[in-house]
């Protein structure tokens, strides 16, 4: 069992397998990002993301509250969920520390570490083959320390 998933406190019956988590995260578009504000309160915002199989990538506006919160305190929690009726609910929560990758803001300078995510993200979210750079966004990577999942369709 994946060590990050070993600490999951939810019922084992509804926990997704590693393969199910991977497929779910590759198929979803929107996540909810929780950061810690300067006064200690949580701040939650919605954002598109990409999943590369081991890390969740966020393309965030560099002048956003989320960006400044993470620059000051890199602790982050992200939830990706789906379903309407109770028996359809499923999701994944990923927690860890944010890492800023590439130039800020991103202008498209060569960065081998961003090659894969900049291939995945524009196809998934814009239907484009190339990553559009607007000089306002930059990349944040979350390689989770903890993963919690649920799929109530298993009940």
BALOBA-1460 file (C-alpha; in Angstrom, 3 decimals):
// residues 155
<rec num="1" residu="x" x="0.000" y="0.000" z="0.000"/>
<rec num="2" residu="x" x="1.160" y="3.529" z="-0.787"/>
<rec num="3" residu="x" x="2.543" y="5.041" z="2.488"/>
<rec num="4" residu="x" x="0.670" y="8.324" z="1.992"/>
<rec num="5" residu="x" x="-2.575" y="6.387" z="1.760"/>
<rec num="6" residu="x" x="-1.824" y="4.158" z="4.757"/>
<rec num="7" residu="x" x="-2.844" y="6.932" z="7.139"/>
<rec num="8" residu="x" x="-6.241" y="7.463" z="5.509"/>
<rec num="9" residu="x" x="-8.876" y="7.537" z="8.211"/>
<rec num="10" residu="x" x="-11.908" y="7.089" z="5.979"/>
<rec num="11" residu="x" x="-13.433" y="3.663" z="5.548"/>
<rec num="12" residu="x" x="-11.318" y="1.328" z="3.476"/>
<rec num="13" residu="x" x="-14.416" y="0.317" z="1.527"/>
<rec num="14" residu="x" x="-14.687" y="3.706" z="-0.170"/>
<rec num="15" residu="x" x="-10.956" y="4.380" z="-0.623"/>
<rec num="16" residu="x" x="-9.796" y="4.512" z="-4.241"/>
<rec num="17" residu="x" x="-6.901" y="2.386" z="-5.443"/>
<rec num="18" residu="x" x="-3.744" y="4.099" z="-6.728"/>
<rec num="19" residu="x" x="-4.934" y="3.423" z="-10.293"/>
<rec num="20" residu="x" x="-8.389" y="4.874" z="-9.565"/>
<rec num="21" residu="x" x="-6.860" y="8.026" z="-8.012"/>
<rec num="22" residu="x" x="-4.602" y="8.449" z="-11.035"/>
<rec num="23" residu="x" x="-7.457" y="8.043" z="-13.539"/>
<rec num="24" residu="x" x="-9.741" y="10.350" z="-11.536"/>
<rec num="25" residu="x" x="-7.159" y="13.140" z="-11.279"/>
<rec num="26" residu="x" x="-6.250" y="12.866" z="-14.973"/>
<rec num="27" residu="x" x="-9.939" y="13.162" z="-15.889"/>
<rec num="28" residu="x" x="-10.991" y="16.096" z="-13.720"/>
<rec num="29" residu="x" x="-10.355" y="19.754" z="-14.503"/>
<rec num="30" residu="x" x="-11.177" y="21.863" z="-11.431"/>
<rec num="31" residu="x" x="-9.782" y="21.668" z="-7.915"/>
<rec num="32" residu="x" x="-10.213" y="23.650" z="-4.712"/>
<rec num="33" residu="x" x="-6.956" y="24.974" z="-3.297"/>
<rec num="34" residu="x" x="-6.664" y="25.744" z="0.423"/>
<rec num="35" residu="x" x="-3.887" y="28.008" z="1.700"/>
<rec num="36" residu="x" x="-3.172" y="29.711" z="5.022"/>
<rec num="37" residu="x" x="-3.776" y="33.488" z="5.166"/>
<rec num="38" residu="x" x="-1.460" y="35.784" z="7.169"/>
<rec num="39" residu="x" x="-4.010" y="35.847" z="10.016"/>
<rec num="40" residu="x" x="-4.013" y="32.026" z="10.129"/>
<rec num="41" residu="x" x="-7.419" y="31.565" z="8.528"/>
<rec num="42" residu="x" x="-7.808" y="29.211" z="5.574"/>
<rec num="43" residu="x" x="-8.330" y="30.649" z="2.098"/>
<rec num="44" residu="x" x="-9.961" y="28.401" z="-0.516"/>
<rec num="45" residu="x" x="-10.138" y="29.082" z="-4.246"/>
<rec num="46" residu="x" x="-11.003" y="27.098" z="-7.365"/>
<rec num="47" residu="x" x="-8.410" y="26.532" z="-10.063"/>
<rec num="48" residu="x" x="-7.724" y="24.315" z="-13.081"/>
<rec num="49" residu="x" x="-4.907" y="21.807" z="-12.647"/>
<rec num="50" residu="x" x="-2.931" y="19.042" z="-14.313"/>
<rec num="51" residu="x" x="-1.866" y="15.717" z="-12.797"/>
<rec num="52" residu="x" x="1.293" y="14.027" z="-14.110"/>
<rec num="53" residu="x" x="0.956" y="10.788" z="-12.141"/>
<rec num="54" residu="x" x="2.916" y="11.935" z="-9.092"/>
<rec num="55" residu="x" x="2.394" y="15.700" z="-8.739"/>
<rec num="56" residu="x" x="-0.496" y="18.103" z="-9.071"/>
<rec num="57" residu="x" x="0.362" y="21.258" z="-11.039"/>
<rec num="58" residu="x" x="-1.393" y="24.596" z="-10.574"/>
<rec num="59" residu="x" x="-1.042" y="27.459" z="-13.059"/>
<rec num="60" residu="x" x="-1.762" y="30.389" z="-10.761"/>
<rec num="61" residu="x" x="-1.928" y="34.136" z="-11.233"/>
<rec num="62" residu="x" x="1.186" y="35.478" z="-9.511"/>
<rec num="63" residu="x" x="-0.682" y="38.461" z="-8.057"/>
<rec num="64" residu="x" x="-3.361" y="36.323" z="-6.431"/>
<rec num="65" residu="x" x="-3.994" y="35.895" z="-2.731"/>
<rec num="66" residu="x" x="-3.288" y="32.174" z="-3.196"/>
<rec num="67" residu="x" x="0.178" y="32.951" z="-4.617"/>
<rec num="68" residu="x" x="1.116" y="35.360" z="-1.816"/>
<rec num="69" residu="x" x="-0.208" y="32.956" z="0.843"/>
<rec num="70" residu="x" x="1.947" y="30.130" z="-0.541"/>
<rec num="71" residu="x" x="5.042" y="32.338" z="-0.847"/>
<rec num="72" residu="x" x="4.724" y="33.117" z="2.852"/>
<rec num="73" residu="x" x="3.594" y="29.641" z="4.000"/>
<rec num="74" residu="x" x="3.924" y="26.751" z="1.500"/>
<rec num="75" residu="x" x="1.445" y="24.455" z="3.262"/>
<rec num="76" residu="x" x="-1.314" y="23.528" z="0.817"/>
<rec num="77" residu="x" x="-4.285" y="21.203" z="0.608"/>
<rec num="78" residu="x" x="-6.189" y="20.534" z="-2.606"/>
<rec num="79" residu="x" x="-9.526" y="18.769" z="-3.105"/>
<rec num="80" residu="x" x="-10.763" y="17.394" z="-6.418"/>
<rec num="81" residu="x" x="-14.276" y="15.995" z="-6.255"/>
<rec num="82" residu="x" x="-17.224" y="14.962" z="-8.403"/>
<rec num="83" residu="x" x="-20.779" y="13.689" z="-8.094"/>
<rec num="84" residu="x" x="-24.184" y="15.111" z="-7.260"/>
<rec num="85" residu="x" x="-26.178" y="12.458" z="-5.410"/>
<rec num="86" residu="x" x="-24.727" y="10.956" z="-2.225"/>
<rec num="87" residu="x" x="-24.063" y="7.583" z="-3.864"/>
<rec num="88" residu="x" x="-22.105" y="9.282" z="-6.679"/>
<rec num="89" residu="x" x="-19.703" y="11.315" z="-4.517"/>
<rec num="90" residu="x" x="-16.015" y="10.690" z="-5.110"/>
<rec num="91" residu="x" x="-12.878" y="12.712" z="-4.648"/>
<rec num="92" residu="x" x="-9.266" y="13.061" z="-3.632"/>
<rec num="93" residu="x" x="-7.595" y="15.360" z="-1.091"/>
<rec num="94" residu="x" x="-3.863" y="15.987" z="-1.531"/>
<rec num="95" residu="x" x="-1.774" y="17.779" z="1.095"/>
<rec num="96" residu="x" x="1.815" y="18.889" z="1.311"/>
<rec num="97" residu="x" x="4.045" y="21.831" z="0.444"/>
<rec num="98" residu="x" x="3.897" y="24.048" z="-2.615"/>
<rec num="99" residu="x" x="7.019" y="24.352" z="-4.769"/>
<rec num="100" residu="x" x="7.346" y="27.165" z="-7.308"/>
<rec num="101" residu="x" x="8.777" y="25.961" z="-10.636"/>
<rec num="102" residu="x" x="10.055" y="28.050" z="-13.533"/>
<rec num="103" residu="x" x="10.174" y="31.795" z="-13.915"/>
<rec num="104" residu="x" x="7.549" y="33.986" z="-12.287"/>
<rec num="105" residu="x" x="5.543" y="35.064" z="-14.099"/>
<rec num="106" residu="x" x="5.938" y="32.388" z="-16.766"/>
<rec num="107" residu="x" x="6.875" y="33.720" z="-20.208"/>
<rec num="108" residu="x" x="7.790" y="30.404" z="-21.817"/>
<rec num="109" residu="x" x="11.544" y="30.351" z="-21.234"/>
<rec num="110" residu="x" x="12.869" y="26.796" z="-21.690"/>
<rec num="111" residu="x" x="12.438" y="24.794" z="-18.483"/>
<rec num="112" residu="x" x="12.819" y="21.004" z="-18.833"/>
<rec num="113" residu="x" x="10.986" y="20.414" z="-15.527"/>
<rec num="114" residu="x" x="7.871" y="22.015" z="-17.057"/>
<rec num="115" residu="x" x="7.922" y="20.174" z="-20.406"/>
<rec num="116" residu="x" x="5.438" y="17.443" z="-19.418"/>
<rec num="117" residu="x" x="2.942" y="19.652" z="-17.577"/>
<rec num="118" residu="x" x="3.032" y="22.239" z="-20.361"/>
<rec num="119" residu="x" x="2.174" y="19.424" z="-22.769"/>
<rec num="120" residu="x" x="-0.721" y="18.085" z="-20.634"/>
<rec num="121" residu="x" x="-2.298" y="21.315" z="-19.308"/>
<rec num="122" residu="x" x="-3.195" y="23.147" z="-22.561"/>
<rec num="123" residu="x" x="-4.704" y="20.039" z="-24.164"/>
<rec num="124" residu="x" x="-6.778" y="19.237" z="-21.076"/>
<rec num="125" residu="x" x="-7.955" y="22.747" z="-20.253"/>
<rec num="126" residu="x" x="-7.856" y="24.784" z="-23.480"/>
<rec num="127" residu="x" x="-7.962" y="22.187" z="-26.249"/>
<rec num="128" residu="x" x="-4.628" y="23.588" z="-27.506"/>
<rec num="129" residu="x" x="-1.390" y="21.866" z="-28.475"/>
<rec num="130" residu="x" x="0.822" y="24.639" z="-27.064"/>
<rec num="131" residu="x" x="0.890" y="26.270" z="-23.656"/>
<rec num="132" residu="x" x="-0.275" y="29.892" z="-23.855"/>
<rec num="133" residu="x" x="1.822" y="32.223" z="-21.684"/>
<rec num="134" residu="x" x="0.306" y="35.552" z="-20.704"/>
<rec num="135" residu="x" x="3.008" y="36.886" z="-18.387"/>
<rec num="136" residu="x" x="0.590" y="36.781" z="-15.416"/>
<rec num="137" residu="x" x="0.683" y="33.109" z="-14.375"/>
<rec num="138" residu="x" x="3.353" y="30.750" z="-13.045"/>
<rec num="139" residu="x" x="3.596" y="27.127" z="-11.932"/>
<rec num="140" residu="x" x="3.122" y="25.635" z="-8.485"/>
<rec num="141" residu="x" x="3.810" y="21.926" z="-7.947"/>
<rec num="142" residu="x" x="2.297" y="19.848" z="-5.160"/>
<rec num="143" residu="x" x="3.885" y="16.444" z="-4.688"/>
<rec num="144" residu="x" x="1.592" y="15.231" z="-1.914"/>
<rec num="145" residu="x" x="2.743" y="14.050" z="1.485"/>
<rec num="146" residu="x" x="-0.745" y="12.696" z="2.149"/>
<rec num="147" residu="x" x="-3.553" y="11.489" z="-0.111"/>
<rec num="148" residu="x" x="-7.092" y="10.743" z="1.061"/>
<rec num="149" residu="x" x="-9.690" y="9.429" z="-1.375"/>
<rec num="150" residu="x" x="-13.310" y="8.372" z="-1.382"/>
<rec num="151" residu="x" x="-15.707" y="6.854" z="-3.876"/>
<rec num="152" residu="x" x="-19.191" y="6.344" z="-2.473"/>
<rec num="153" residu="x" x="-20.183" y="4.444" z="-5.614"/>
<rec num="154" residu="x" x="-18.387" y="1.501" z="-3.957"/>
<rec num="155" residu="x" x="-20.953" y="1.330" z="-1.152"/>
